[in-house]
Amino acid sequence: MPELYERIESLCREKGINITFLCSSCGIPRASLSDFKFGRKKTLSAKTLSLIADYFGVSVDFLYGKTETQFDDNALKVALFGGDTVVTDEMWEEVKRYAGYIKERENGNS
């Protein structure tokens, strides 16, 4: 099974959904992913990949395994600070520490 399909399945498991639900939510024919999984189709269209990436909030590069991080740090920096602010490494590390604190607090670990 191609790594691309395995990543899509893994994202579905993380979200608690199945491939059929994903396809329904994205307006993708279920057969296109089944055909890809079983090798009857060699690729997925750019549109299909874009819909899947958007649904999970990841990059297409992540789906392809070109990057191990699900999210593009630069896109997150722009979203958090706006495009006109220089984000230093120290600022970015502080944001990540704070996000970790919030996650722990919400999980009852603080």
C-alpha positions in Angstrom: 0.0 0.0 0.0 1.5 3.4 -0.9 2.8 5.6 1.8 0.4 8.3 0.7 -2.6 6.2 1.4 -1.2 5.0 4.7 -0.8 8.7 5.8 -4.4 9.4 4.8 -5.6 6.4 6.8 -3.5 7.5 9.8 -5.0 11.0 9.7 -8.5 9.4 9.6 -7.7 7.3 12.7 -6.3 10.3 14.6 -9.6 12.2 13.8 -11.7 9.2 14.6 -13.2 8.8 11.2 -13.0 6.3 8.3 -12.1 6.8 4.7 -15.7 6.6 3.6 -16.6 9.5 5.9 -13.6 11.5 4.7 -14.6 11.0 1.1 -18.2 12.0 1.8 -17.1 15.1 3.7 -14.7 16.2 0.9 -17.0 15.3 -2.0 -14.5 12.7 -3.3 -15.7 9.5 -4.9 -14.9 6.6 -2.5 -13.9 4.5 -5.5 -11.0 6.8 -6.3 -9.3 6.1 -2.9 -10.2 2.4 -3.1 -8.7 2.2 -6.6 -5.6 4.0 -5.4 -5.2 1.7 -2.4 -5.4 -1.4 -4.4 -3.2 -0.2 -7.2 -5.8 0.1 -9.9 -5.0 3.8 -9.9 -1.4 5.1 -9.7 -2.0 8.6 -8.5 -4.6 10.9 -7.0 -5.5 14.2 -8.7 -4.1 17.4 -7.4 -7.7 18.5 -6.6 -8.3 15.3 -4.5 -5.0 15.8 -2.6 -5.8 19.4 -2.0 -9.3 18.6 -0.6 -7.9 15.9 1.7 -5.0 18.2 2.9 -7.5 21.0 3.5 -9.8 18.7 5.4 -7.1 17.7 7.8 -5.3 21.0 7.9 -2.0 19.6 6.6 0.1 20.3 3.6 0.1 18.1 0.5 3.8 17.7 1.1 2.9 16.1 4.5 0.6 13.7 2.7 3.4 12.7 0.3 5.8 12.2 3.2 8.1 15.0 2.1 7.9 16.5 5.5 7.3 14.9 8.9 5.6 17.9 10.4 1.9 18.2 9.6 1.9 21.9 9.7 4.0 24.5 8.0 5.7 26.6 10.7 5.8 29.6 8.4 2.0 29.5 7.8 1.4 29.2 11.5 3.7 32.2 12.2 1.8 34.3 9.7 -1.5 33.2 11.2 -0.4 34.0 14.7 1.7 37.2 14.2 0.5 38.5 10.9 2.7 38.8 7.8 4.4 42.1 8.8 6.1 40.9 12.0 9.6 39.3 12.2 9.2 36.2 14.3 12.5 35.4 16.1 13.4 31.8 17.1 12.9 32.9 20.8 9.4 34.2 20.0 8.5 31.0 18.2 9.8 28.8 21.0 7.8 30.8 23.6 4.6 30.3 21.5 5.3 26.5 21.4 5.9 26.4 25.2 2.7 28.2 25.8 0.7 25.9 23.5 2.2 23.0 25.4 1.1 24.5 28.7 -2.5 25.0 27.4 -2.6 21.4 26.2 -1.4 20.1 29.5 -3.9 22.3 31.4 -6.8 21.1 29.3 -5.7 17.5 29.9 -5.7 18.1 33.6 -1.9 17.8 34.0 -1.1 21.1 35.6 
